[in-house]
Amino acid sequence: MTRRPLLRLIVKLNTAWSSVAFWFAEVLGYSFRERLCATFEGSRGQVGVEDKRGVLLPMKLSHADLAEMINGSRPMVTSWSAIWSRKVYWTATANTTSS
């Protein structure tokens, strides 16, 4: 590999690593509720699909998955999920497919 492509690769890796490190450093100061919101906002920007009901996140996540993503507990995520569902901030739907 010549010097110029290697340098470009190193710059790309450094930029990617820096953005991930910045996000984690920022999120560490958040409450668990804020971490959960930030996780959904990030997912919304990456995979969200606009719909008449709002923004759909076409992925299947359990409360345990979400808890792991924010370094929280599953019962805490379940509690926030119940609160947000009552306030209609979100609606969890079953992923159904037909063959």
Steps between C-alpha positions, in 0.01 A plus 500: 500500500641835405533784744206717383226231520636389835482856630138534377409176674657616827314833480167322441558262790600786728192701403268205560660415834491863612129535427421181693717608794336845503151347501585272793663782695193717448252225586680404823376824655138424409238345723374157391188664356714740296720209385193312381374811315842553340509135390160534332599831338814341358302202372241733353764680297662179378210263431181695574221490243249789481141384533162663566530375860842660544842344454521122491813317609499176300695292747417253768641598840418349835508699821817310588656610168415864570630473857830364372527784246473764774675309780179486701274229634218320326245590772591869462449484121170316553389774738585779253334305221176481699511872580569599139229266369244660732606847383495380136865592438539161339311190412664160488359275231552133437710419198275274298576351164304267281648241266 
